[in-house]
């Protein structure tokens, strides 16, 4: 009798466990499949739980022009996910006593300008605390990216420039730092970065589908980079792969990245004490969690409000974006590689974590702009407007400013200015704090001959972003004086607003600082300009976020961000 009772219980436990695991896999597959079906994802994905691969699949096309499908062994450019491999090489050289993390880079690179090189350490470079200006943010980067560069030539792009801050004082993500690390690896080893990478990481781990990308010798089974233009795909802008170098020139597959992930639990590549340094926060208290080549800290689990400690990194490069998320406590890996530009990989990873931990998660949404464009092209403006009003608040659809802007320009380029005007107008209504929506609407109104309305929209754009030189130029060409559009705030008042602000009872902290008569915000390392719009209200031109200060009591300042969350000045 006992056997008859125990056996069904054990069988039930085993069976239910299988059903639970299968449900996870089915949920992940449904989530990713819907994203792919909506055009939100095109690439390969792999998920590991407790050290075992539970899901691996490819979606969409590796090459839209040649109609080649993606596979799970398709190679993708990793972009900034490459940085963790550069960091590993540096730490291997440290473990071999060939490098010291805490000495100036001029110790190993005597030719580097001493004014900066005498203050910057390898530690600073690894943790993005060097203050080096980011060369991929230079105004002439579009010219730089298409021309072959040696590592030395890349270093000379920024080596003579002034630092953005004293090394170690702040965090500012800088590709320049990892370029310098790659150059350092070559100088110390006497070998090419690519050769060191292969010898010290890829060969030992049998990562046969990983390497350094070259334009003149395209790897076999390699995905091509495309930009998604709502309902179509175009080849991404050319990038000479010598330019991203040690900051982002590697390629790999989801399968090879699983080998990499598993090796990080061992000492096959590096002794544990050095490995621990890579995954430990190395940034100042006011900076985000960043170790050496890895982002560190708590990551959201679905939309449950719960978080779990993780190490991760994302990457974005012409036509590709990537992400790798590791939860060491449960030996979880989520790696997603995409070859159609900016896919919502962070959101996908967050939802997958929700599935793995049996927590609620967000389901994918359709692009409202893409759907609206289809209706506009097939049924005309009246039907499109009805569709928009019926679905703009629907949970099934997601509206994004950049996508609506793209749709508008697609119409304009097709000679349909009235249809473009409709889309641009809807965008100004949905994003009233965005200077770019008014700029685009002003442009199409000028095409339609409505100069008065065009001027009004360009004025709004310049008021929201005093550095909108294009809008200022158009207004001046139309005889408009733009001086009174730009609000000026005294340096003394900006200094009064400067300081550290915290949300009461919570950890959220934003640093407000004045520099050269301009106000800036710094939210965990994300530094942004704040454009004054009057009455102590400022707008971040990057995303339209508002910050409104309360200065009634000069000894107890505060501000409200996004129109809802209050932060109080603490120092």
Secondary structure as UniProt FT lines:
FT   HELIX           2..37
FT   TURN            38..39
FT   STRAND          43..49
FT   TURN            50..51
FT   STRAND          52..58
FT   STRAND          61..63
FT   TURN            64..67
FT   STRAND          68..69
FT   TURN            72..73
FT   STRAND          75..77
FT   HELIX           79..82
FT   HELIX           83..95
FT   TURN            96..97
FT   TURN            101..102
FT   HELIX           105..107
FT   TURN            110..111
FT   HELIX           114..117
FT   TURN            118..119
FT   HELIX           122..127
FT   HELIX           135..137
FT   TURN            139..140
FT   HELIX           141..144
FT   TURN            145..146
FT   HELIX           151..156
FT   TURN            157..160
FT   TURN            167..168
FT   HELIX           175..189
FT   HELIX           193..197
FT   HELIX           198..202
FT   TURN            203..206
FT   TURN            208..209
FT   STRAND          211..212
FT   TURN            215..216
FT   TURN            220..221
FT   STRAND          226..229
FT   TURN            230..231
FT   STRAND          232..235
FT   TURN            241..244
FT   HELIX           245..248
FT   STRAND          250..252
FT   HELIX           254..263
FT   TURN            264..265
FT   HELIX           272..278
FT   TURN            285..286
FT   STRAND          295..300
FT   TURN            302..303
FT   STRAND          307..317
FT   TURN            318..319
FT   STRAND          320..327
FT   HELIX           328..330
FT   STRAND          332..338
FT   HELIX           345..356
FT   TURN            357..358
FT   STRAND          366..367
FT   HELIX           368..379
FT   HELIX           381..391
FT   TURN            392..393
FT   TURN            395..396
FT   STRAND          397..398
FT   HELIX           401..413
FT   TURN            414..415
FT   HELIX           417..430
FT   TURN            432..433
FT   HELIX           435..447
FT   TURN            448..449
FT   HELIX           451..464
FT   TURN            466..467
FT   HELIX           469..477
FT   TURN            478..479
FT   HELIX           483..485
FT   HELIX           491..497
FT   STRAND          499..503
FT   TURN            504..505
FT   STRAND          509..515
FT   TURN            516..517
FT   STRAND          518..523
FT   TURN            524..525
FT   STRAND          526..534
FT   TURN            535..536
FT   STRAND          537..539
FT   TURN            541..543
FT   STRAND          546..550
FT   TURN            554..555
FT   STRAND          558..561
FT   TURN            562..564
FT   STRAND          565..569
//
